[in-house]
Amino acid sequence: MISTKDLTKKFGDLTAVDHLSLSVKEGELLCLLGANGAGKSTTINMLLNFVAPTSGSATINGLDATRHPIKTKEFITYIPENLMLYPMLTAIENLDYFSGITGRQLAQSSLTGFLEEAGLQKDAFHKRISTFSKGMRQKVGIAIALAKDTKVLLLDEPTSGLDPKASNEFGNLLQKLRGKGVAILMATHDLFRAKVVATHIGIMKDGKLVQQFVADDISLPQLEKTYLETMNYKEVLS
Ligand SMILES: Nc1ncnc2c1ncn2[C@@H]1O[C@H](COP(=O)(O)OP(=O)(O)OP(=O)(O)O)[C@@H](O)[C@H]1O
């Protein structure tokens, strides 16, 4: 569903992503961890064709994201740290607009059904997004993914700034999407949420994928220790 092969991005002399090969299959959730500047966002941006690779390939649903940018985006829902929605439109109007971009015209009853499934409280459906908390906006993002019947979800720091309850709710929604066979790639600094929601965890450093785990095979303390050792933060452990 999502794959990269020797994906590389250079910005001048800086190699932001360095021969990165990864794969996320249907129903899997890969969390990418790594320090600021490790190359997580650049990887996601190449899958979205926001950034052109220097070499290697980024593939969505078997299609090269660089050569088929419009077709591949039909399969993708992208939720960044701050989801761009129209602040003066209501939740339902935003959902109608963003699901309509891919040619779907959904009845009001379907739109409200998706907002409900995404856990947004009913009294917010007809309120303007400008009045929403970040957690509520993220739920509209999930409703868009549901309405698009998305195959691939790309998430960049989606839980940063969410309180623990909202972050937990968001994690539960990701599990629901996994259950529908969505392939999910999530860049995050939140080791706890990564351990709870991921099926697979990767640690990036200097543009390279330097560690990979099956999430069930590693405990949270082990993950934290490995992460810190990988970052050479050995002094924190002593
Ligand atoms: N458009 C750009 N032009 C030049 N350098 C860039 C550009 N985009 C990213 N970089 C650099 O590429 C490297 C990787 O950045 P990237 O944003 O992918 O890291 P990240 O792992 O997502 O970091 P963070 O956790 O801070 O979001 C960084 O050194 C960054 O400064």
The ligand as an SDF file (V2000), in Angstrom:
LIG
                    3D

 31 33  0  0  0  0  0  0  0  0999 V2000
   12.6090   22.7500    1.8050 N   0  0  0  0  0  0  0  0  0  0  0  0
   13.7440   22.4930    2.4680 C   0  0  0  0  0  0  0  0  0  0  0  0
   14.8860   23.1250    2.1270 N   0  0  0  0  0  0  0  0  0  0  0  0
   16.0350   22.8780    2.7720 C   0  0  0  0  0  0  0  0  0  0  0  0
   16.1650   21.9950    3.7880 N   0  0  0  0  0  0  0  0  0  0  0  0
   15.0650   21.3420    4.1680 C   0  0  0  0  0  0  0  0  0  0  0  0
   13.7900   21.5630    3.5440 C   0  0  0  0  0  0  0  0  0  0  0  0
   12.8750   20.7600    4.1370 N   0  0  0  0  0  0  0  0  0  0  0  0
   13.5270   20.0860    5.1080 C   0  0  0  0  0  0  0  0  0  0  0  0
   14.8330   20.4340    5.1310 N   0  0  0  0  0  0  0  0  0  0  0  0
   15.8570   19.8870    6.0090 C   0  0  0  0  0  0  0  0  0  0  0  0
   15.8340   18.4760    5.8760 O   0  0  0  0  0  0  0  0  0  0  0  0
   16.0990   17.8530    7.1250 C   0  0  0  0  0  0  0  0  0  0  0  0
   14.9600   16.9000    7.4440 C   0  0  0  0  0  0  0  0  0  0  0  0
   13.8210   17.6890    7.7930 O   0  0  0  0  0  0  0  0  0  0  0  0
   12.4180   17.0400    8.1600 P   0  0  0  0  0  0  0  0  0  0  0  0
   11.4580   18.1780    8.3320 O   0  0  0  0  0  0  0  0  0  0  0  0
   12.0890   15.9940    7.1740 O   0  0  0  0  0  0  0  0  0  0  0  0
   12.7230   16.3500    9.5490 O   0  0  0  0  0  0  0  0  0  0  0  0
   11.7110   15.7620   10.6340 P   0  0  0  0  0  0  0  0  0  0  0  0
   12.2610   14.4330   11.0470 O   0  0  0  0  0  0  0  0  0  0  0  0
   10.3280   15.7710   10.1050 O   0  0  0  0  0  0  0  0  0  0  0  0
   11.8500   16.7990   11.8090 O   0  0  0  0  0  0  0  0  0  0  0  0
   10.7540   17.3210   12.8790 P   0  0  0  0  0  0  0  0  0  0  0  0
   10.6650   16.2480   13.9080 O   0  0  0  0  0  0  0  0  0  0  0  0
   11.3780   18.5740   13.4120 O   0  0  0  0  0  0  0  0  0  0  0  0
    9.4780   17.5760   12.1470 O   0  0  0  0  0  0  0  0  0  0  0  0
   16.2780   18.9770    8.1370 C   0  0  0  0  0  0  0  0  0  0  0  0
   17.6620   19.2170    8.2940 O   0  0  0  0  0  0  0  0  0  0  0  0
   15.5920   20.1520    7.4850 C   0  0  0  0  0  0  0  0  0  0  0  0
   16.1630   21.3790    7.8960 O   0  0  0  0  0  0  0  0  0  0  0  0
  1  2  1  0
  2  3  1  0
  2  7  2  0
  3  4  2  0
  4  5  1  0
  5  6  2  0
  6  7  1  0
  6 10  1  0
  7  8  1  0
  8  9  2  0
  9 10  1  0
 10 11  1  0
 11 12  1  0
 11 30  1  0
 12 13  1  0
 13 14  1  0
 13 28  1  0
 14 15  1  0
 15 16  1  0
 16 17  2  0
 16 18  1  0
 16 19  1  0
 19 20  1  0
 20 21  2  0
 20 22  1  0
 20 23  1  0
 23 24  1  0
 24 25  2  0
 24 26  1  0
 24 27  1  0
 28 29  1  0
 28 30  1  0
 30 31  1  0
M  END
$$$$
